Amino acid sequence: MNSEGEKKLDRVMRLPEIAVSLGVCERSVRRMTDRGELPRLVRVGRAVGLMQSDIEAFLERMREQRSKI
């Protein structure tokens, strides 16, 4: 368990994992990056993905937008 003063390690989430986390298909994740809703995908070897912190920030923005409605 992390304490508040401890930094959380960021990792690259691969495309299939991102799609599951967001509840969409992989193509939708690519469309979201094309529209600028998510940062550009990064290539790590043969895989592509995003930093976990970017996904968490996106989900937080979505929660905030929902709470305003």
Secondary structure in CASP SS format (residue, H / E / C, confidence):
PFRMAT SS
TARGET T0000
AUTHOR 0000-0000-0000
METHOD secondary structure of the structure
MODEL  1
M C 1.00
N C 1.00
S C 1.00
E C 1.00
G C 1.00
E C 1.00
K C 1.00
K C 1.00
L C 1.00
D C 1.00
R C 1.00
V E 1.00
M E 1.00
R E 1.00
L H 1.00
P H 1.00
E H 1.00
I H 1.00
A H 1.00
V H 1.00
S H 1.00
L H 1.00
G C 1.00
V C 1.00
C C 1.00
E H 1.00
R H 1.00
S H 1.00
V H 1.00
R H 1.00
R H 1.00
M H 1.00
T H 1.00
D H 1.00
R H 1.00
G C 1.00
E C 1.00
L C 1.00
P C 1.00
R C 1.00
L C 1.00
V E 1.00
R E 1.00
V E 1.00
G C 1.00
R C 1.00
A E 1.00
V E 1.00
G E 1.00
L E 1.00
M E 1.00
Q H 1.00
S H 1.00
D H 1.00
I H 1.00
E H 1.00
A H 1.00
F H 1.00
L H 1.00
E H 1.00
R H 1.00
M H 1.00
R H 1.00
E H 1.00
Q H 1.00
R H 1.00
S H 1.00
K H 1.00
I C 1.00
END
